[in-house]
Each structure stands twice: as structure tokens, then as C-alpha cells.
Amino acid sequence: MTVESMPKFTRPAAHLWAAIPGDIRKLLLSNVWCGHCRHEVTITNFTGVVKNGDLLLVGKCSECHSDVARVIESS
């Protein structure tokens, strides 16, 4: 079993991320588009910041390790 490091979030990003229910967070992390693999993948080794009021997760594709990102729009 491997141990992954805890994601690094800015304080505002951590606040937005914490407001999302755990089951939804899991779905969001496992439904990220990888332009290299050309299908949905799980994001790994990600960080979180707030850009224009939306949560931006930036990390690596779980399959090919290319850069991927996920924008979670705030409501």
C-alpha cells in the first residue's frame, strides 16, 4: 500500500473544499479529463486554489502522470 501526501490548499480553497460533502468530493476527484489519455481519470498529487471565486484543483493524471486540472464552480 502506498501513502499519498495530504493535498496542499490555500486557506480559501480549503474552506470551499471542506464545504463539499465527502461522497461528492470523491466523485469530483475521479472524474477529471486527461488530454493525453483522452478519457476521464482520477487526479492525484493535487493542490487547490481559488481563481475568480471557483475552486481550481491542479495535479497529475493517475494513469499517465500528465498535468490535469479540475475547476469546481462555486454556486
RAHU-V608590 format. One record per residue. N is the residue number from 0. SS is DSSP state (H for helix, E for strand, - for the rest). BURIAL is I if it has 9 or more other C-alpha atoms within 8 Angstrom, else O. D_CENTER is the distance of its C-alpha to the mean C-alpha in Angstrom with 2 decimals. Layout:
{{N:SS:BURIAL:D_CENTER} {N:SS:BURIAL:D_CENTER}}
This chain:
{{0:-:O:21.44} {1:-:O:18.94} {2:-:O:17.43} {3:-:O:13.95} {4:-:O:13.65} {5:-:O:12.08} {6:-:O:9.01} {7:E:O:10.70} {8:E:I:10.42} {9:-:I:13.27} {10:H:O:15.46} {11:H:I:14.86} {12:H:I:11.04} {13:H:I:11.77} {14:H:O:14.31} {15:H:I:12.29} {16:H:I:9.65} {17:H:O:12.86} {18:-:O:14.48} {19:-:O:12.38} {20:-:O:14.25} {21:H:O:13.05} {22:H:O:13.78} {23:H:O:11.79} {24:H:I:8.61} {25:H:O:9.45} {26:H:O:10.14} {27:H:O:7.04} {28:H:I:5.20} {29:-:I:8.56} {30:-:I:9.17} {31:E:I:7.77} {32:E:I:10.91} {33:E:I:12.25} {34:-:O:15.29} {35:-:O:17.02} {36:-:O:16.92} {37:-:O:17.42} {38:E:O:15.70} {39:E:I:12.57} {40:E:I:10.86} {41:-:I:8.39} {42:E:I:5.67} {43:E:O:7.40} {44:E:I:8.54} {45:E:I:5.65} {46:E:I:7.01} {47:E:I:7.05} {48:E:I:10.08} {49:E:I:12.06} {50:E:O:13.65} {51:-:O:16.56} {52:-:O:15.67} {53:E:I:12.27} {54:E:I:8.90} {55:E:I:7.17} {56:E:I:3.91} {57:E:I:5.97} {58:E:I:6.67} {59:E:I:9.08} {60:E:I:10.21} {61:-:I:11.51} {62:-:O:14.81} {63:-:O:15.94} {64:-:O:13.76} {65:-:O:13.63} {66:E:I:11.25} {67:E:I:8.56} {68:E:I:6.56} {69:E:I:5.50} {70:E:O:7.91} {71:E:O:8.64} {72:-:O:12.35} {73:-:O:14.33} {74:-:O:17.52}}
